[in-house]
Structures are given as structure tokens and as C-alpha cells.
Amino acid sequence: MATNSISSATNLTNHTAFLPHKNLSNPFSSCISFSDSSVSLQKLSLSSDFRKPISTKPAIFSALKTVQASELVSKARDSDPGIKSQKPTILVSEKLGEAGLDLLRTFGNVECSYNLSPEELCAKISSCDALIVRSGTKVTRQVFEAAKGRLKVVGRAGVGIDNVDLQAATEFGCLVVNAPTANTIAAAEHGIALLAAMARNIAQSDASMKAGKWQRSKYVGVSLVGKTLAVMGFGKVGSEVARRAKGLGMHVIAHDPYAPADRARAIGVDLVSFDQAISTADFISLHMPLTPSTNKVFNDDTFAKMKKGVRIINVARGGVIDEDALVRALDSGTVAQAALDVFTVEPTTQDNKLVQHENVTVTPHLGASTKEAQEGVAVEIAEAVVGALKGELSATAVNAPMVPPEVLSELAPYVTLAEKLGRLAVQLVSGGSGIKSVKVVYCSARGPDNLDTRLLRAMITKGIIEPISDAHINLVNADFTAKQKGLRISEERVIVDSSPENPVETIQVQISNVDSKFASALSDSGNIIIEGRVKYGKPHLTQVGSFSVDVSLEGNLILCRQVDQPGMIGRVGNILGENNVNVSFMSVGRTVKRTKAIMAIGVDEEPDKDTLKKIGDVSAIEEFVFLIFEVWFT
């Protein structure tokens, strides 16, 4: 057995792969060094806020079929003088800033057609090479079908891509890009505006005066200076809100599992746990993404943990708040006031209880609505669309470029394995020290030139980062996103004597210098180690720490460290069966007979808290952890 660093399309320095920040058109051309900042990760658990790991579609590899058809167009133009003079047609279906339109006109024929019905959009799209939308236009599967393969890129002028069918886009070879940065300052300023307006009852007193009243005593406000503001999500917008709140004399704390501690300290912000943030804050400002794990994360349980009289601001995503629960918290006085720019359903209905509540200040999703932000978004999306039509790779792409069909078919099950190992690994981390580096070890019989691991590394990165981030991780942006998060990804290949028909025998993920919520996952060197392989076309977990196991990575997983004695499988199986939890796989691994063992149990359903407690109460079980690989479809 021999070990060597990987030689592939990605250059490696000290076995570490990085994406250059300034050369986004060729993200695999060279290497740069990461900073020493870590990916700060607070304890992950099923009951802990928005950090619950999630999984994507099982056929994730199908999202890697996007064809960079623009390259084919360029080649056709080069070979045919009649085609070369033609410009691409760019359809803009919603209002876009003039600066963006001017940029688009320098490259293509721009048609601005607003308020198109679905039928009108489908009728136009077959003659378009690019489509730019905001949030109002629904780019459905029917649109991609009507395009008949001509549509090369869809640009979303903004962050969210909920109105674009990504699965259909990738199936039809269409790249999707967005504009995630230009409205940062506008959103932060709107958050501060709502904070101040709420504290001083600006909207309510304005309405009162316009109704002919003079109610000074009714609208006594609260001061901001000296109060504690909890920023939930310390990304671009959250950190800008924190800067401005510090200028108002507020004490600012923040919760974000991936926020580098040094960046927070530079602003004068303390990073704390989710529960500490919500229980000690006077004001809470929400800036986390909407994912399956953050959906309604602010609910009756979380409101009950807050300081009585807390005030809440939301300029992020409406779905992170259970609106009915917030109404109850407002009525009970647990939440004194709320200021909301976003809602679960938009536009809101006239009978929305939150909109009508006297202690709620509302605006109609104005976070990005400044002239400067609108122009910035227009330029950012125009640059991304033009770049895509030129055949350049973009860090704002939300689906991946072309992967040759034969490579895709061969690597498909290993792609699924890689992502699930990443998701498993991040769930095993506990504590706030942060993930600084991840090492991936591939055991393969193939030579360096016969195995391109970019796709596998991208999916491991996706599994680690995406569950608690609004970033869409793919082959284009995986390394770039990891660098932004301060995460080092290194790779190593171990040459093994096996059949070269299989591209990879095993994939091992190692996380160093972290604590684990499941101590048995730690190796003798103190690293979290998990390993898996593809068996019968399905991803299997084969090693946890120093213990060998064999369990399919489907559904959910329970890992137990136990005393190795007769009857343990039956006892745990009976507990699950009595609580209507179906066992799909079970495996026991041990180091020495009749001492310690690891039992890995695959289950189809998510056991409730009482069931998990019964398992933990079994005297021979020394520790256990429940891990989720459930699939959500979006």
C-alpha cells in the first residue's frame, strides 16, 4: 500500500485544495492559502435551533448535468462566419436597473417584457439564450421545456432562487446564477431602521396623529443604548447590522455556527450559543437562511426561552418564524414588539394577524429596496449572465457545469456517499472550537490521472457546509465557499491492490482538533474519523473512530457505544419496535470480544424523544447519538 498526494485538475499545495479568489473564470487553475480562521461550529443536536443537518435529493448527481452550452455556441460562431455576427438574445422579465441593462446591451440583444403570463413566457422563451428574473417570475419546468434547449442561463436578480426550478434547469442544461451580495448594506440599513422605529413606536404614533390623535403617554418607547442585541446569523447582512448597532451603543452578541471568531471579535461581538443568545437578548435580529432545518425555528418552544418583553426584527426570511406562535407570544407579553419585513406568504393577506397586531411594525419586503441596491443587483446579475454566456465559470452559480456522462454515471453512487459522509461528520462535532480543517482520504487502485476527485470533494464540502448555510454548494463554488468559511480541505490518495473497475474503494473523512458529541468517533490521534464505501450501489458506513461497522446510509442512523454482551441487539430493537420505528439495517463492530462495541442502527423514521431516552437508559449503553440523513424535496 502506498500513499501519495492527488494529481488532478485541481492543483494541491501541501495536499490542500483551494479556489483562487480573483480567478473565478477558472477555479481550478492555481492555489492560494487559507487564513487560520476557523469555521466556528456550535454544538449540533436535534433539539438545537436551526443547526439540524439536512440532506438533499438522493439523486444529487442529477444536479451535476448542467451543460455549458455557451461554449458550444462560441465554437459554432468561430466555425461559421454567418453565426459569428449574431448576438445572444436576453429576455428581462422584471424591472432591472439601467446600469445592468446597459451592460447587457453591450453583449446581446436585450428584450424587456414585464408582467408576462406563464403562457406568454413559454411562448417567448424558445427564442432566448438568457432570462433574467426577480422574485415575481416563476421559471418552471414548463418554461425549460418550452425553451427547447436554447436557454443557456437564468439569472435571478437577488439572493433567493425559490422561483426557479433548479432540478429542471440542470436537466435541460441551463446554468442558474444569482446576485447574492449587492443588497447587503440596504438590508442591514433596513434592519436598523426597523429596530429604531419599533423601539420608539414611529409607525404607530404616525398613524395615530394622522387619525387626529395626540397620544404621547401611549407611545412611550425604550432606549437602545446599553441594551443587548442578538444577531442570529452573522453573515454579510448580520455583521453589518452588528456594526451599526455597536454605533448606537448597544451590546451585541451573535449566534452563527460558521462565523469565524476573529471576525466577530474585530467588530466587538461575542459569539454565543443559540439558547444563550435568545435567552439574554433584549432585541433579536434574524439573519439566517430559510432551510428545512430553520423552517419555523422560532416557535412556541423558543419564544418560551426568551426574556419577557423581548423585541424581534426580521429582514431575512418569513418562514423562519412560526407566525401563529409569534402572535401568541405577542398576546402573552413574552414578545413585547416585532418589526417584520418578510412573511411566510407574500404578498400578505388583509386578515394577517401579525400585520394587524398593534405591537407589530411591518413593511412589504423592502430590505433591498434602495436605488443604490437595485442598481448594484442589476450590475451584479448582468455580469454573471454575460460571463455565463461567454462560457466562464461563476462563483454565484447555483447549479454545476457539465460533467461528462460516462464520468457522472460511474461516480453517481460515490457522490451520494461523499455528501452523506460530510453530513455525518459535521453532526458528530460538538463545542465551539470550530472546524479548522478536514482531510479526505481516498483508497483507490487507480492512478492519479484516472480519478478526478473535484466532484467528490465538492460533495463532502456540500455535506459539511450547506445544512446550515444559504449557499448552494456545487462543483463550481465548493472550494470558494469553503475558503470564505475559513475551512481547509485537504486530500490524500492511498493506492490499494484492488480492481481498477471501481473508481474508489473507500472514502474517509477526518476532522482534527475538535470535540465530538460521540466520543467513540475519535481515533487514537484525537480526530473524528468516519469511513464509507459503496456496496451494491448504495452508500455504506464502514468505520466510526476505531470501530468497524457496516450500515447503509439511508434514512436515519443511531450509533450506540455499549458493553459487548448478549441480548443488546434485541433490547434496542424491541424499544424501537414498540414505538413503531422500523429498523432497516443493524451492524455491530467491536475491538475486543466482550468489552466495548459500536452498534449502528439504520431506522426509517425519526424516533421521538421518549424512545431515544429509553435507549439511553439501557444500562449497558454508555453513549449514543442520533444522526439524520432524511431527504427533503424542494
LOGUMI-760379 format. One record per residue (C-alpha): residue number from 1; residue in one letter; y, z, x. Coordinates in steps of 0.2 Angstrom, whole numbers, m for minus. Example, Ala and Ser with C-alpha at 12.3 -4.5 7.8 and 13.67 -1.06 7.14 Angstrom:
residues 2
[1,A,[m22,39,62]]
[2,S,[m5,36,68]]
This chain:
residues 634
[1,M,[0,0,0]]
[2,A,[17,m5,7]]
[3,T,[35,m1,2]]
[4,N,[50,m12,3]]
[5,S,[66,m15,m5]]
[6,I,[68,m28,m18]]
[7,S,[74,m45,m13]]
[8,S,[80,m54,m29]]
[9,A,[95,m62,m37]]
[10,T,[104,m45,m35]]
[11,N,[108,m40,m18]]
[12,L,[104,m22,m13]]
[13,T,[113,m10,m1]]
[14,N,[103,5,3]]
[15,H,[91,0,m12]]
[16,T,[106,1,m24]]
[17,A,[112,m12,m35]]
[18,F,[130,m14,m41]]
[19,L,[140,m26,m50]]
[20,P,[157,m31,m42]]
[21,H,[172,m25,m52]]
[22,K,[183,m40,m48]]
[23,N,[170,m54,m48]]
[24,L,[164,m54,m66]]
[25,S,[161,m73,m67]]
[26,N,[146,m70,m55]]
[27,P,[140,m52,m57]]
[28,F,[126,m54,m45]]
[29,S,[135,m61,m30]]
[30,S,[138,m46,m20]]
[31,C,[138,m27,m19]]
[32,I,[150,m13,m19]]
[33,S,[148,6,m18]]
[34,F,[149,18,m32]]
[35,S,[160,33,m31]]
[36,D,[152,50,m30]]
[37,S,[157,54,m48]]
[38,S,[143,58,m59]]
[39,V,[138,54,m77]]
[40,S,[141,71,m85]]
[41,L,[127,74,m97]]
[42,Q,[127,90,m108]]
[43,K,[110,96,m115]]
[44,L,[102,84,m126]]
[45,S,[92,91,m141]]
[46,L,[88,86,m159]]
[47,S,[100,98,m166]]
[48,S,[114,95,m154]]
[49,D,[128,84,m162]]
[50,F,[129,66,m158]]
[51,R,[118,66,m142]]
[52,K,[102,62,m151]]
[53,P,[94,47,m142]]
[54,I,[90,32,m152]]
[55,S,[81,16,m150]]
[56,T,[84,m2,m153]]
[57,K,[74,m16,m161]]
[58,P,[56,m16,m154]]
[59,A,[59,m35,m151]]
[60,I,[73,m31,m139]]
[61,F,[68,m46,m129]]
[62,S,[73,m57,m143]]
[63,A,[91,m52,m140]]
[64,L,[90,m60,m122]]
[65,K,[88,m78,m128]]
[66,T,[106,m82,m128]]
[67,V,[108,m100,m121]]
[68,Q,[124,m103,m111]]
[69,A,[126,m119,m119]]
[70,S,[143,m121,m112]]
[71,E,[135,m125,m95]]
[72,L,[126,m140,m104]]
[73,V,[142,m146,m111]]
[74,S,[150,m146,m94]]
[75,K,[136,m155,m87]]
[76,A,[137,m168,m101]]
[77,R,[155,m170,m98]]
[78,D,[153,m173,m79]]
[79,S,[140,m187,m83]]
[80,D,[148,m196,m97]]
[81,P,[167,m201,m95]]
[82,G,[168,m203,m114]]
[83,I,[164,m185,m117]]
[84,K,[173,m178,m102]]
[85,S,[190,m180,m110]]
[86,Q,[185,m171,m126]]
[87,K,[191,m153,m128]]
[88,P,[181,m140,m137]]
[89,T,[186,m135,m155]]
[90,I,[191,m117,m158]]
[91,L,[192,m110,m175]]
[92,V,[203,m95,m178]]
[93,S,[199,m87,m195]]
[94,E,[211,m72,m195]]
[95,K,[228,m70,m188]]
[96,L,[229,m69,m169]]
[97,G,[244,m66,m158]]
[98,E,[254,m81,m152]]
[99,A,[251,m77,m134]]
[100,G,[232,m78,m137]]
[101,L,[234,m94,m147]]
[102,D,[245,m102,m133]]
[103,L,[231,m98,m120]]
[104,L,[218,m106,m132]]
[105,R,[228,m121,m134]]
[106,T,[229,m125,m115]]
[107,F,[210,m126,m116]]
[108,G,[204,m133,m133]]
[109,N,[209,m139,m150]]
[110,V,[214,m124,m160]]
[111,E,[212,m124,m179]]
[112,C,[219,m108,m188]]
[113,S,[211,m107,m205]]
[114,Y,[214,m90,m213]]
[115,N,[206,m82,m229]]
[116,L,[191,m94,m229]]
[117,S,[177,m90,m241]]
[118,P,[159,m89,m234]]
[119,E,[156,m106,m241]]
[120,E,[172,m114,m233]]
[121,L,[167,m106,m216]]
[122,C,[150,m113,m217]]
[123,A,[157,m130,m221]]
[124,K,[169,m129,m206]]
[125,I,[158,m121,m193]]
[126,S,[147,m136,m189]]
[127,S,[162,m145,m180]]
[128,C,[167,m130,m170]]
[129,D,[162,m124,m152]]
[130,A,[170,m107,m154]]
[131,L,[175,m95,m168]]
[132,I,[187,m80,m166]]
[133,V,[187,m67,m180]]
[134,R,[194,m50,m183]]
[135,S,[185,m37,m194]]
[136,G,[188,m47,m211]]
[137,T,[177,m62,m207]]
[138,K,[158,m60,m209]]
[139,V,[149,m70,m197]]
[140,T,[132,m70,m205]]
[141,R,[115,m79,m201]]
[142,Q,[121,m92,m214]]
[143,V,[136,m96,m203]]
[144,F,[125,m98,m187]]
[145,E,[113,m109,m197]]
[146,A,[127,m120,m203]]
[147,A,[133,m122,m186]]
[148,K,[118,m132,m181]]
[149,G,[118,m126,m163]]
[150,R,[136,m132,m159]]
[151,L,[144,m115,m160]]
[152,K,[144,m108,m142]]
[153,V,[154,m92,m143]]
[154,V,[160,m80,m156]]
[155,G,[175,m69,m151]]
[156,R,[179,m53,m160]]
[157,A,[197,m48,m158]]
[158,G,[194,m29,m157]]
[159,V,[180,m17,m152]]
[160,G,[168,m16,m166]]
[161,I,[156,m31,m170]]
[162,D,[149,m24,m186]]
[163,N,[154,m40,m195]]
[164,V,[144,m52,m183]]
[165,D,[125,m54,m185]]
[166,L,[120,m51,m167]]
[167,Q,[102,m55,m169]]
[168,A,[106,m72,m177]]
[169,A,[119,m76,m164]]
[170,T,[106,m73,m150]]
[171,E,[93,m83,m159]]
[172,F,[104,m98,m161]]
[173,G,[110,m97,m143]]
[174,C,[128,m91,m146]]
[175,L,[137,m79,m135]]
[176,V,[147,m65,m143]]
[177,V,[162,m57,m134]]
[178,N,[174,m44,m140]]
[179,A,[191,m36,m134]]
[180,P,[187,m18,m130]]
[181,T,[202,m12,m120]]
[182,A,[219,m19,m126]]
[183,N,[222,m7,m141]]
[184,T,[218,9,m131]]
[185,I,[236,15,m130]]
[186,A,[240,10,m148]]
[187,A,[225,20,m154]]
[188,A,[230,35,m143]]
[189,E,[248,35,m149]]
[190,H,[242,34,m167]]
[191,G,[231,49,m165]]
[192,I,[245,59,m158]]
[193,A,[257,53,m172]]
[194,L,[244,59,m185]]
[195,L,[242,76,m175]]
[196,A,[261,79,m176]]
[197,A,[263,73,m194]]
[198,M,[249,83,m200]]
[199,A,[255,99,m191]]
[200,R,[272,98,m199]]
[201,N,[267,91,m216]]
[202,I,[278,75,m214]]
[203,A,[269,64,m226]]
[204,Q,[268,77,m240]]
[205,S,[286,83,m238]]
[206,D,[292,65,m238]]
[207,A,[283,61,m254]]
[208,S,[290,77,m262]]
[209,M,[308,73,m258]]
[210,K,[306,55,m265]]
[211,A,[300,64,m281]]
[212,G,[316,73,m281]]
[213,K,[310,90,m275]]
[214,W,[316,101,m261]]
[215,Q,[301,112,m256]]
[216,R,[305,120,m239]]
[217,S,[294,135,m241]]
[218,K,[279,125,m247]]
[219,Y,[278,114,m232]]
[220,V,[279,126,m218]]
[221,G,[270,119,m203]]
[222,V,[261,125,m187]]
[223,S,[266,123,m169]]
[224,L,[256,113,m157]]
[225,V,[262,122,m141]]
[226,G,[248,134,m135]]
[227,K,[235,128,m147]]
[228,T,[218,121,m142]]
[229,L,[214,103,m145]]
[230,A,[196,97,m143]]
[231,V,[194,79,m139]]
[232,M,[177,73,m145]]
[233,G,[173,58,m134]]
[234,F,[183,57,m118]]
[235,G,[183,38,m115]]
[236,K,[198,27,m114]]
[237,V,[207,32,m130]]
[238,G,[201,51,m129]]
[239,S,[208,53,m112]]
[240,E,[224,45,m116]]
[241,V,[226,57,m131]]
[242,A,[222,71,m120]]
[243,R,[236,66,m108]]
[244,R,[249,66,m122]]
[245,A,[243,82,m129]]
[246,K,[245,91,m112]]
[247,G,[263,85,m113]]
[248,L,[265,93,m129]]
[249,G,[260,110,m122]]
[250,M,[243,110,m129]]
[251,H,[227,117,m120]]
[252,V,[215,103,m120]]
[253,I,[196,104,m120]]
[254,A,[184,89,m122]]
[255,H,[166,85,m125]]
[256,D,[158,69,m119]]
[257,P,[140,69,m111]]
[258,Y,[145,55,m99]]
[259,A,[163,60,m94]]
[260,P,[165,62,m75]]
[261,A,[171,80,m72]]
[262,D,[183,75,m59]]
[263,R,[192,63,m70]]
[264,A,[194,77,m83]]
[265,R,[200,89,m70]]
[266,A,[213,77,m64]]
[267,I,[221,77,m81]]
[268,G,[219,96,m83]]
[269,V,[205,95,m96]]
[270,D,[190,106,m97]]
[271,L,[173,98,m102]]
[272,V,[163,109,m113]]
[273,S,[148,108,m124]]
[274,F,[148,101,m142]]
[275,D,[146,118,m150]]
[276,Q,[159,126,m139]]
[277,A,[172,113,m142]]
[278,I,[171,113,m161]]
[279,S,[170,132,m162]]
[280,T,[185,136,m151]]
[281,A,[197,122,m156]]
[282,D,[212,124,m167]]
[283,F,[213,105,m168]]
[284,I,[199,92,m166]]
[285,S,[202,74,m162]]
[286,L,[187,62,m164]]
[287,H,[185,48,m152]]
[288,M,[166,45,m152]]
[289,P,[157,28,m156]]
[290,L,[148,26,m173]]
[291,T,[129,25,m169]]
[292,P,[114,30,m179]]
[293,S,[115,47,m169]]
[294,T,[133,50,m173]]
[295,N,[132,45,m191]]
[296,K,[139,60,m201]]
[297,V,[138,71,m186]]
[298,F,[152,81,m194]]
[299,N,[144,88,m209]]
[300,D,[141,105,m218]]
[301,D,[132,112,m203]]
[302,T,[145,108,m190]]
[303,F,[160,112,m201]]
[304,A,[152,129,m203]]
[305,K,[153,132,m185]]
[306,M,[172,129,m183]]
[307,K,[186,141,m183]]
[308,K,[193,144,m200]]
[309,G,[208,134,m203]]
[310,V,[204,120,m190]]
[311,R,[213,104,m192]]
[312,I,[204,87,m189]]
[313,I,[211,70,m184]]
[314,N,[200,54,m184]]
[315,V,[206,37,m177]]
[316,A,[188,32,m171]]
[317,R,[175,28,m185]]
[318,G,[175,34,m203]]
[319,G,[156,36,m203]]
[320,V,[155,50,m190]]
[321,I,[162,61,m204]]
[322,D,[152,66,m220]]
[323,E,[166,63,m232]]
[324,D,[159,74,m246]]
[325,A,[156,88,m233]]
[326,L,[174,87,m227]]
[327,V,[181,88,m245]]
[328,R,[170,104,m247]]
[329,A,[177,111,m231]]
[330,L,[195,107,m236]]
[331,D,[192,116,m253]]
[332,S,[185,131,m245]]
[333,G,[199,133,m232]]
[334,T,[187,130,m217]]
[335,V,[197,115,m213]]
[336,A,[215,118,m216]]
[337,Q,[220,99,m215]]
[338,A,[214,82,m210]]
[339,A,[223,66,m204]]
[340,L,[212,51,m206]]
[341,D,[215,33,m201]]
[342,V,[197,27,m204]]
[343,F,[184,29,m218]]
[344,T,[166,26,m221]]
[345,V,[170,12,m234]]
[346,E,[186,1,m230]]
[347,P,[197,m3,m240]]
[348,T,[195,14,m248]]
[349,T,[194,15,m267]]
[350,Q,[208,23,m278]]
[351,D,[197,38,m283]]
[352,N,[193,43,m265]]
[353,K,[194,62,m265]]
[354,L,[199,63,m247]]
[355,V,[214,50,m249]]
[356,Q,[219,60,m265]]
[357,H,[217,78,m257]]
[358,E,[234,86,m255]]
[359,N,[229,93,m237]]
[360,V,[225,76,m230]]
[361,T,[236,63,m222]]
[362,V,[230,46,m222]]
[363,T,[234,28,m215]]
[364,P,[225,12,m218]]
[365,H,[216,9,m201]]
[366,L,[232,7,m191]]
[367,G,[226,13,m175]]
[368,A,[228,m4,m166]]
[369,S,[242,m10,m177]]
[370,T,[256,m11,m165]]
[371,K,[265,m28,m160]]
[372,E,[260,m24,m141]]
[373,A,[242,m20,m145]]
[374,Q,[240,m35,m156]]
[375,E,[246,m47,m143]]
[376,G,[236,m38,m130]]
[377,V,[220,m40,m140]]
[378,A,[224,m58,m143]]
[379,V,[226,m62,m125]]
[380,E,[210,m52,m120]]
[381,I,[199,m61,m133]]
[382,A,[207,m78,m129]]
[383,E,[202,m75,m110]]
[384,A,[185,m70,m115]]
[385,V,[182,m85,m126]]
[386,V,[189,m98,m114]]
[387,G,[179,m90,m100]]
[388,A,[163,m92,m110]]
[389,L,[166,m110,m115]]
[390,K,[168,m113,m96]]
[391,G,[151,m105,m93]]
[392,E,[157,m89,m85]]
[393,L,[149,m73,m87]]
[394,S,[159,m59,m96]]
[395,A,[159,m40,m95]]
[396,T,[164,m40,m113]]
[397,A,[148,m50,m119]]
[398,V,[138,m40,m132]]
[399,N,[123,m51,m130]]
[400,A,[114,m58,m115]]
[401,P,[114,m75,m106]]
[402,M,[100,m87,m105]]
[403,V,[83,m81,m99]]
[404,P,[70,m95,m96]]
[405,P,[57,m94,m110]]
[406,E,[42,m93,m98]]
[407,V,[50,m78,m89]]
[408,L,[55,m70,m106]]
[409,S,[38,m72,m113]]
[410,E,[30,m64,m98]]
[411,L,[42,m49,m96]]
[412,A,[44,m45,m115]]
[413,P,[32,m30,m116]]
[414,Y,[39,m24,m99]]
[415,V,[57,m25,m106]]
[416,T,[52,m14,m120]]
[417,L,[43,m2,m108]]
[418,A,[58,m1,m97]]
[419,E,[70,3,m111]]
[420,K,[59,17,m118]]
[421,L,[57,25,m101]]
[422,G,[76,26,m99]]
[423,R,[77,34,m116]]
[424,L,[63,46,m112]]
[425,A,[71,51,m95]]
[426,V,[88,55,m102]]
[427,Q,[81,66,m116]]
[428,L,[72,76,m103]]
[429,V,[89,80,m94]]
[430,S,[97,97,m98]]
[431,G,[113,106,m91]]
[432,G,[130,100,m87]]
[433,S,[127,95,m69]]
[434,G,[127,76,m73]]
[435,I,[116,62,m69]]
[436,K,[122,55,m52]]
[437,S,[108,43,m48]]
[438,V,[92,35,m55]]
[439,K,[79,27,m44]]
[440,V,[67,14,m52]]
[441,V,[50,11,m43]]
[442,Y,[40,m5,m47]]
[443,C,[22,m6,m42]]
[444,S,[18,m25,m41]]
[445,A,[6,m36,m32]]
[446,R,[20,m50,m32]]
[447,G,[31,m55,m18]]
[448,P,[49,m52,m18]]
[449,D,[53,m70,m23]]
[450,N,[41,m69,m38]]
[451,L,[49,m55,m48]]
[452,D,[67,m54,m54]]
[453,T,[70,m36,m59]]
[454,R,[88,m38,m66]]
[455,L,[81,m38,m84]]
[456,L,[70,m23,m81]]
[457,R,[84,m13,m73]]
[458,A,[97,m18,m86]]
[459,M,[85,m11,m100]]
[460,I,[82,5,m91]]
[461,T,[101,7,m89]]
[462,K,[102,2,m108]]
[463,G,[90,16,m112]]
[464,I,[99,29,m102]]
[465,I,[117,25,m107]]
[466,E,[118,16,m124]]
[467,P,[111,30,m135]]
[468,I,[127,40,m134]]
[469,S,[139,26,m130]]
[470,D,[148,12,m140]]
[471,A,[144,0,m126]]
[472,H,[131,m14,m129]]
[473,I,[121,m15,m113]]
[474,N,[113,m31,m108]]
[475,L,[109,m42,m93]]
[476,V,[127,m47,m91]]
[477,N,[136,m30,m91]]
[478,A,[122,m17,m87]]
[479,D,[127,m14,m69]]
[480,F,[146,m15,m73]]
[481,T,[144,m2,m87]]
[482,A,[133,9,m75]]
[483,K,[147,9,m62]]
[484,Q,[160,13,m75]]
[485,K,[150,28,m80]]
[486,G,[148,34,m61]]
[487,L,[129,31,m62]]
[488,R,[119,25,m46]]
[489,I,[104,13,m50]]
[490,S,[93,10,m35]]
[491,E,[77,0,m35]]
[492,E,[61,0,m24]]
[493,R,[45,m10,m24]]
[494,V,[28,m4,m20]]
[495,I,[16,m18,m15]]
[496,V,[m1,m14,m23]]
[497,D,[m18,m23,m22]]
[498,S,[m20,m29,m40]]
[499,S,[m19,m45,m50]]
[500,P,[m3,m55,m47]]
[501,E,[m5,m61,m65]]
[502,N,[3,m45,m71]]
[503,P,[22,m45,m65]]
[504,V,[22,m26,m64]]
[505,E,[8,m13,m64]]
[506,T,[19,2,m67]]
[507,I,[37,7,m68]]
[508,Q,[43,24,m63]]
[509,V,[60,32,m66]]
[510,Q,[66,46,m56]]
[511,I,[82,56,m59]]
[512,S,[87,68,m45]]
[513,N,[97,84,m44]]
[514,V,[96,88,m62]]
[515,D,[89,102,m73]]
[516,S,[75,97,m86]]
[517,K,[73,104,m103]]
[518,F,[54,101,m100]]
[519,A,[50,109,m83]]
[520,S,[34,100,m81]]
[521,A,[43,84,m79]]
[522,L,[49,89,m62]]
[523,S,[40,84,m47]]
[524,D,[37,95,m32]]
[525,S,[53,87,m25]]
[526,G,[63,93,m40]]
[527,N,[66,76,m48]]
[528,I,[62,71,m65]]
[529,I,[48,58,m64]]
[530,I,[41,48,m78]]
[531,E,[30,33,m76]]
[532,G,[23,20,m88]]
[533,R,[13,4,m89]]
[534,V,[9,m10,m102]]
[535,K,[m8,m8,m109]]
[536,Y,[m15,m20,m122]]
[537,G,[3,m27,m124]]
[538,K,[10,m11,m128]]
[539,P,[21,1,m118]]
[540,H,[12,17,m112]]
[541,L,[17,33,m104]]
[542,T,[6,37,m90]]
[543,Q,[14,51,m79]]
[544,V,[25,65,m83]]
[545,G,[30,75,m67]]
[546,S,[14,78,m58]]
[547,F,[3,76,m73]]
[548,S,[m6,60,m78]]
[549,V,[m6,56,m97]]
[550,D,[m10,41,m107]]
[551,V,[0,39,m123]]
[552,S,[8,24,m132]]
[553,L,[27,25,m133]]
[554,E,[28,21,m151]]
[555,G,[37,32,m165]]
[556,N,[40,49,m158]]
[557,L,[32,60,m144]]
[558,I,[28,78,m142]]
[559,L,[25,84,m125]]
[560,C,[17,102,m123]]
[561,R,[13,111,m107]]
[562,Q,[m2,123,m111]]
[563,V,[m16,134,m104]]
[564,D,[m31,122,m102]]
[565,Q,[m43,130,m114]]
[566,P,[m54,124,m128]]
[567,G,[m48,121,m145]]
[568,M,[m30,116,m141]]
[569,I,[m30,98,m147]]
[570,G,[m37,105,m164]]
[571,R,[m25,118,m166]]
[572,V,[m10,107,m163]]
[573,G,[m17,93,m173]]
[574,N,[m21,105,m188]]
[575,I,[m2,111,m188]]
[576,L,[4,93,m189]]
[577,G,[m9,88,m202]]
[578,E,[m5,102,m213]]
[579,N,[13,97,m213]]
[580,N,[10,79,m216]]
[581,V,[14,72,m199]]
[582,N,[2,58,m194]]
[583,V,[m5,58,m176]]
[584,S,[m5,41,m168]]
[585,F,[m11,45,m150]]
[586,M,[m15,60,m141]]
[587,S,[m19,62,m122]]
[588,V,[m21,77,m111]]
[589,G,[m18,77,m92]]
[590,R,[m21,92,m80]]
[591,T,[m20,95,m62]]
[592,V,[m34,108,m60]]
[593,K,[m48,112,m73]]
[594,R,[m45,127,m84]]
[595,T,[m27,130,m78]]
[596,K,[m12,120,m84]]
[597,A,[m12,104,m94]]
[598,I,[0,92,m102]]
[599,M,[m4,87,m120]]
[600,A,[6,71,m125]]
[601,I,[5,68,m144]]
[602,G,[12,52,m152]]
[603,V,[17,55,m170]]
[604,D,[23,43,m184]]
[605,E,[35,55,m192]]
[606,E,[48,67,m186]]
[607,P,[42,85,m188]]
[608,D,[53,97,m196]]
[609,K,[60,112,m188]]
[610,D,[47,124,m195]]
[611,T,[32,113,m189]]
[612,L,[39,112,m172]]
[613,K,[42,131,m172]]
[614,K,[23,133,m177]]
[615,I,[18,123,m162]]
[616,G,[29,133,m151]]
[617,D,[22,149,m157]]
[618,V,[4,144,m151]]
[619,S,[2,157,m138]]
[620,A,[m7,145,m125]]
[621,I,[8,133,m126]]
[622,E,[21,138,m113]]
[623,E,[34,124,m116]]
[624,F,[36,109,m127]]
[625,V,[49,95,m131]]
[626,F,[50,83,m145]]
[627,L,[56,65,m140]]
[628,I,[62,51,m151]]
[629,F,[58,33,m150]]
[630,E,[61,29,m168]]
[631,V,[68,12,m172]]
[632,W,[84,9,m181]]
[633,F,[88,m8,m188]]
[634,T,[106,m13,m188]]
